[in-house]
């Protein structure tokens, strides 16, 4: 995994956590986020 890929993955995780904390993600057992 390259540094830029790792940074992107970490940012996606931070974003997902922020959305979850604000109640904006589906409250089921899973969610699907992606980046291009």
CHARMM internal coordinates of N, CA and C (Angstrom, degrees):
IC EDIT
DIST 1 N 1 CA 1.4495
DIST 1 CA 1 C 1.5308
ANGL 1 N 1 CA 1 C 107.77
DIST 1 C 2 N 1.3172
ANGL 1 CA 1 C 2 N 116.34
DIHE 1 N 1 CA 1 C 2 N 127.85
DIST 2 N 2 CA 1.4608
ANGL 1 C 2 N 2 CA 120.03
DIHE 1 CA 1 C 2 N 2 CA -179.99
DIST 2 CA 2 C 1.5290
ANGL 2 N 2 CA 2 C 110.33
DIHE 1 C 2 N 2 CA 2 C -77.13
DIST 2 C 3 N 1.3183
ANGL 2 CA 2 C 3 N 115.65
DIHE 2 N 2 CA 2 C 3 N 164.55
DIST 3 N 3 CA 1.4708
ANGL 2 C 3 N 3 CA 120.06
DIHE 2 CA 2 C 3 N 3 CA 179.05
DIST 3 CA 3 C 1.5139
ANGL 3 N 3 CA 3 C 111.36
DIHE 2 C 3 N 3 CA 3 C -59.92
DIST 3 C 4 N 1.3372
ANGL 3 CA 3 C 4 N 117.36
DIHE 3 N 3 CA 3 C 4 N -41.14
DIST 4 N 4 CA 1.4691
ANGL 3 C 4 N 4 CA 119.36
DIHE 3 CA 3 C 4 N 4 CA -178.75
DIST 4 CA 4 C 1.5221
ANGL 4 N 4 CA 4 C 110.86
DIHE 3 C 4 N 4 CA 4 C -68.38
DIST 4 C 5 N 1.3276
ANGL 4 CA 4 C 5 N 117.87
DIHE 4 N 4 CA 4 C 5 N -36.04
DIST 5 N 5 CA 1.4645
ANGL 4 C 5 N 5 CA 121.02
DIHE 4 CA 4 C 5 N 5 CA 177.13
DIST 5 CA 5 C 1.5188
ANGL 5 N 5 CA 5 C 110.23
DIHE 4 C 5 N 5 CA 5 C -67.29
DIST 5 C 6 N 1.3114
ANGL 5 CA 5 C 6 N 116.83
DIHE 5 N 5 CA 5 C 6 N -41.32
DIST 6 N 6 CA 1.4622
ANGL 5 C 6 N 6 CA 121.39
DIHE 5 CA 5 C 6 N 6 CA 178.25
DIST 6 CA 6 C 1.5217
ANGL 6 N 6 CA 6 C 110.44
DIHE 5 C 6 N 6 CA 6 C -63.74
DIST 6 C 7 N 1.3253
ANGL 6 CA 6 C 7 N 117.42
DIHE 6 N 6 CA 6 C 7 N -43.52
DIST 7 N 7 CA 1.4633
ANGL 6 C 7 N 7 CA 121.08
DIHE 6 CA 6 C 7 N 7 CA 178.73
DIST 7 CA 7 C 1.5242
ANGL 7 N 7 CA 7 C 110.75
DIHE 6 C 7 N 7 CA 7 C -62.45
DIST 7 C 8 N 1.3154
ANGL 7 CA 7 C 8 N 116.96
DIHE 7 N 7 CA 7 C 8 N -41.50
DIST 8 N 8 CA 1.4561
ANGL 7 C 8 N 8 CA 120.99
DIHE 7 CA 7 C 8 N 8 CA 178.71
DIST 8 CA 8 C 1.5313
ANGL 8 N 8 CA 8 C 110.47
DIHE 7 C 8 N 8 CA 8 C -63.78
DIST 8 C 9 N 1.3205
ANGL 8 CA 8 C 9 N 117.13
DIHE 8 N 8 CA 8 C 9 N -43.04
DIST 9 N 9 CA 1.4632
ANGL 8 C 9 N 9 CA 120.85
DIHE 8 CA 8 C 9 N 9 CA 178.69
DIST 9 CA 9 C 1.5259
ANGL 9 N 9 CA 9 C 110.72
DIHE 8 C 9 N 9 CA 9 C -62.38
DIST 9 C 10 N 1.3154
ANGL 9 CA 9 C 10 N 117.18
DIHE 9 N 9 CA 9 C 10 N -42.61
DIST 10 N 10 CA 1.4676
ANGL 9 C 10 N 10 CA 120.75
DIHE 9 CA 9 C 10 N 10 CA 179.34
DIST 10 CA 10 C 1.5278
ANGL 10 N 10 CA 10 C 111.08
DIHE 9 C 10 N 10 CA 10 C -64.72
DIST 10 C 11 N 1.3217
ANGL 10 CA 10 C 11 N 117.09
DIHE 10 N 10 CA 10 C 11 N -40.21
DIST 11 N 11 CA 1.4616
ANGL 10 C 11 N 11 CA 120.32
DIHE 10 CA 10 C 11 N 11 CA 178.68
DIST 11 CA 11 C 1.5205
ANGL 11 N 11 CA 11 C 111.08
DIHE 10 C 11 N 11 CA 11 C -66.93
DIST 11 C 12 N 1.3198
ANGL 11 CA 11 C 12 N 117.47
DIHE 11 N 11 CA 11 C 12 N -38.06
DIST 12 N 12 CA 1.4654
ANGL 11 C 12 N 12 CA 121.14
DIHE 11 CA 11 C 12 N 12 CA 177.28
DIST 12 CA 12 C 1.5275
ANGL 12 N 12 CA 12 C 110.54
DIHE 11 C 12 N 12 CA 12 C -63.48
DIST 12 C 13 N 1.3116
ANGL 12 CA 12 C 13 N 117.42
DIHE 12 N 12 CA 12 C 13 N -40.23
DIST 13 N 13 CA 1.4660
ANGL 12 C 13 N 13 CA 121.66
DIHE 12 CA 12 C 13 N 13 CA 177.88
DIST 13 CA 13 C 1.5275
ANGL 13 N 13 CA 13 C 110.55
DIHE 12 C 13 N 13 CA 13 C -65.41
DIST 13 C 14 N 1.3364
ANGL 13 CA 13 C 14 N 117.29
DIHE 13 N 13 CA 13 C 14 N -43.86
DIST 14 N 14 CA 1.4700
ANGL 13 C 14 N 14 CA 120.33
DIHE 13 CA 13 C 14 N 14 CA 177.64
DIST 14 CA 14 C 1.5309
ANGL 14 N 14 CA 14 C 110.91
DIHE 13 C 14 N 14 CA 14 C -61.43
DIST 14 C 15 N 1.3185
ANGL 14 CA 14 C 15 N 116.07
DIHE 14 N 14 CA 14 C 15 N -41.76
DIST 15 N 15 CA 1.4675
ANGL 14 C 15 N 15 CA 120.40
DIHE 14 CA 14 C 15 N 15 CA 178.99
DIST 15 CA 15 C 1.5132
ANGL 15 N 15 CA 15 C 111.06
DIHE 14 C 15 N 15 CA 15 C -64.76
DIST 15 C 16 N 1.3255
ANGL 15 CA 15 C 16 N 117.56
DIHE 15 N 15 CA 15 C 16 N -44.36
DIST 16 N 16 CA 1.4643
ANGL 15 C 16 N 16 CA 121.43
DIHE 15 CA 15 C 16 N 16 CA 178.51
DIST 16 CA 16 C 1.5239
ANGL 16 N 16 CA 16 C 110.58
DIHE 15 C 16 N 16 CA 16 C -60.45
DIST 16 C 17 N 1.3160
ANGL 16 CA 16 C 17 N 117.18
DIHE 16 N 16 CA 16 C 17 N -42.61
DIST 17 N 17 CA 1.4647
ANGL 16 C 17 N 17 CA 120.71
DIHE 16 CA 16 C 17 N 17 CA 178.86
DIST 17 CA 17 C 1.5293
ANGL 17 N 17 CA 17 C 111.20
DIHE 16 C 17 N 17 CA 17 C -63.51
DIST 17 C 18 N 1.3309
ANGL 17 CA 17 C 18 N 116.73
DIHE 17 N 17 CA 17 C 18 N -41.06
DIST 18 N 18 CA 1.4658
ANGL 17 C 18 N 18 CA 120.15
DIHE 17 CA 17 C 18 N 18 CA 179.05
DIST 18 CA 18 C 1.5353
ANGL 18 N 18 CA 18 C 110.63
DIHE 17 C 18 N 18 CA 18 C -64.61
DIST 18 C 19 N 1.3193
ANGL 18 CA 18 C 19 N 117.38
DIHE 18 N 18 CA 18 C 19 N -42.08
DIST 19 N 19 CA 1.4662
ANGL 18 C 19 N 19 CA 121.24
DIHE 18 CA 18 C 19 N 19 CA 178.00
DIST 19 CA 19 C 1.5302
ANGL 19 N 19 CA 19 C 110.78
DIHE 18 C 19 N 19 CA 19 C -63.75
DIST 19 C 20 N 1.3439
ANGL 19 CA 19 C 20 N 116.04
DIHE 19 N 19 CA 19 C 20 N -41.34
DIST 20 N 20 CA 1.4679
ANGL 19 C 20 N 20 CA 120.42
DIHE 19 CA 19 C 20 N 20 CA 179.81
DIST 20 CA 20 C 1.5208
ANGL 20 N 20 CA 20 C 110.63
DIHE 19 C 20 N 20 CA 20 C -64.37
DIST 20 C 21 N 1.3264
ANGL 20 CA 20 C 21 N 116.49
DIHE 20 N 20 CA 20 C 21 N -43.26
DIST 21 N 21 CA 1.4623
ANGL 20 C 21 N 21 CA 120.84
DIHE 20 CA 20 C 21 N 21 CA -179.60
DIST 21 CA 21 C 1.5264
ANGL 21 N 21 CA 21 C 111.70
DIHE 20 C 21 N 21 CA 21 C -62.29
DIST 21 C 22 N 1.3102
ANGL 21 CA 21 C 22 N 116.80
DIHE 21 N 21 CA 21 C 22 N -29.98
DIST 22 N 22 CA 1.4610
ANGL 21 C 22 N 22 CA 121.08
DIHE 21 CA 21 C 22 N 22 CA 179.99
DIST 22 CA 22 C 1.5289
ANGL 22 N 22 CA 22 C 112.46
DIHE 21 C 22 N 22 CA 22 C -90.37
DIST 22 C 23 N 1.3319
ANGL 22 CA 22 C 23 N 116.47
DIHE 22 N 22 CA 22 C 23 N 2.44
DIST 23 N 23 CA 1.4593
ANGL 22 C 23 N 23 CA 120.90
DIHE 22 CA 22 C 23 N 23 CA 178.17
DIST 23 CA 23 C 1.5154
ANGL 23 N 23 CA 23 C 113.94
DIHE 22 C 23 N 23 CA 23 C 73.91
DIST 23 C 24 N 1.3361
ANGL 23 CA 23 C 24 N 116.94
DIHE 23 N 23 CA 23 C 24 N 23.68
DIST 24 N 24 CA 1.4549
ANGL 23 C 24 N 24 CA 120.44
DIHE 23 CA 23 C 24 N 24 CA -176.57
DIST 24 CA 24 C 1.5218
ANGL 24 N 24 CA 24 C 114.27
DIHE 23 C 24 N 24 CA 24 C -96.86
DIST 24 C 25 N 1.3152
ANGL 24 CA 24 C 25 N 117.66
DIHE 24 N 24 CA 24 C 25 N -6.79
DIST 25 N 25 CA 1.4574
ANGL 24 C 25 N 25 CA 121.03
DIHE 24 CA 24 C 25 N 25 CA 176.59
DIST 25 CA 25 C 1.5227
ANGL 25 N 25 CA 25 C 109.81
DIHE 24 C 25 N 25 CA 25 C -97.18
DIST 25 C 26 N 1.3053
ANGL 25 CA 25 C 26 N 115.09
DIHE 25 N 25 CA 25 C 26 N 155.01
DIST 26 N 26 CA 1.4605
ANGL 25 C 26 N 26 CA 121.45
DIHE 25 CA 25 C 26 N 26 CA 174.86
DIST 26 CA 26 C 1.5238
ANGL 26 N 26 CA 26 C 108.97
DIHE 25 C 26 N 26 CA 26 C -54.04
DIST 26 C 27 N 1.3001
ANGL 26 CA 26 C 27 N 117.36
DIHE 26 N 26 CA 26 C 27 N 134.11
DIST 27 N 27 CA 1.4700
ANGL 26 C 27 N 27 CA 120.86
DIHE 26 CA 26 C 27 N 27 CA -175.10
DIST 27 CA 27 C 1.5282
ANGL 27 N 27 CA 27 C 113.51
DIHE 26 C 27 N 27 CA 27 C -88.18
DIST 27 C 28 N 1.3133
ANGL 27 CA 27 C 28 N 118.32
DIHE 27 N 27 CA 27 C 28 N 12.33
DIST 28 N 28 CA 1.4550
ANGL 27 C 28 N 28 CA 121.92
DIHE 27 CA 27 C 28 N 28 CA 177.72
DIST 28 CA 28 C 1.5196
ANGL 28 N 28 CA 28 C 111.38
DIHE 27 C 28 N 28 CA 28 C -77.64
DIST 28 C 29 N 1.3028
ANGL 28 CA 28 C 29 N 115.51
DIHE 28 N 28 CA 28 C 29 N -158.12
DIST 29 N 29 CA 1.4601
ANGL 28 C 29 N 29 CA 120.68
DIHE 28 CA 28 C 29 N 29 CA -175.40
DIST 29 CA 29 C 1.5291
ANGL 29 N 29 CA 29 C 113.30
DIHE 28 C 29 N 29 CA 29 C -85.11
DIST 29 C 30 N 1.3310
ANGL 29 CA 29 C 30 N 117.50
DIHE 29 N 29 CA 29 C 30 N -3.23
DIST 30 N 30 CA 1.4624
ANGL 29 C 30 N 30 CA 118.22
DIHE 29 CA 29 C 30 N 30 CA -176.36
DIST 30 CA 30 C 1.5341
ANGL 30 N 30 CA 30 C 111.10
DIHE 29 C 30 N 30 CA 30 C -152.97
DIST 30 C 31 N 1.3076
ANGL 30 CA 30 C 31 N 114.71
DIHE 30 N 30 CA 30 C 31 N 166.63
DIST 31 N 31 CA 1.4701
ANGL 30 C 31 N 31 CA 122.40
DIHE 30 CA 30 C 31 N 31 CA 173.90
DIST 31 CA 31 C 1.5282
ANGL 31 N 31 CA 31 C 106.45
DIHE 30 C 31 N 31 CA 31 C -149.27
DIST 31 C 32 N 1.3134
ANGL 31 CA 31 C 32 N 115.66
DIHE 31 N 31 CA 31 C 32 N 158.20
DIST 32 N 32 CA 1.4655
ANGL 31 C 32 N 32 CA 119.58
DIHE 31 CA 31 C 32 N 32 CA -179.86
DIST 32 CA 32 C 1.5187
ANGL 32 N 32 CA 32 C 108.66
DIHE 31 C 32 N 32 CA 32 C -129.65
DIST 32 C 33 N 1.3122
ANGL 32 CA 32 C 33 N 116.04
DIHE 32 N 32 CA 32 C 33 N 108.99
DIST 33 N 33 CA 1.4592
ANGL 32 C 33 N 33 CA 122.48
DIHE 32 CA 32 C 33 N 33 CA 175.05
DIST 33 CA 33 C 1.5170
ANGL 33 N 33 CA 33 C 107.73
DIHE 32 C 33 N 33 CA 33 C -119.25
DIST 33 C 34 N 1.3174
ANGL 33 CA 33 C 34 N 116.73
DIHE 33 N 33 CA 33 C 34 N 147.10
DIST 34 N 34 CA 1.4648
ANGL 33 C 34 N 34 CA 119.62
DIHE 33 CA 33 C 34 N 34 CA 177.90
DIST 34 CA 34 C 1.5112
ANGL 34 N 34 CA 34 C 110.13
DIHE 33 C 34 N 34 CA 34 C -145.01
DIST 34 C 35 N 1.3278
ANGL 34 CA 34 C 35 N 115.39
DIHE 34 N 34 CA 34 C 35 N 164.08
DIST 35 N 35 CA 1.4580
ANGL 34 C 35 N 35 CA 122.17
DIHE 34 CA 34 C 35 N 35 CA 177.49
DIST 35 CA 35 C 1.5142
ANGL 35 N 35 CA 35 C 108.04
DIHE 34 C 35 N 35 CA 35 C -137.13
DIST 35 C 36 N 1.3075
ANGL 35 CA 35 C 36 N 115.50
DIHE 35 N 35 CA 35 C 36 N 148.76
DIST 36 N 36 CA 1.4665
ANGL 35 C 36 N 36 CA 119.67
DIHE 35 CA 35 C 36 N 36 CA 177.54
DIST 36 CA 36 C 1.5087
ANGL 36 N 36 CA 36 C 110.05
DIHE 35 C 36 N 36 CA 36 C -118.80
END
COOR INIT
IC SEED 1 N 1 CA 1 C
IC BUILD
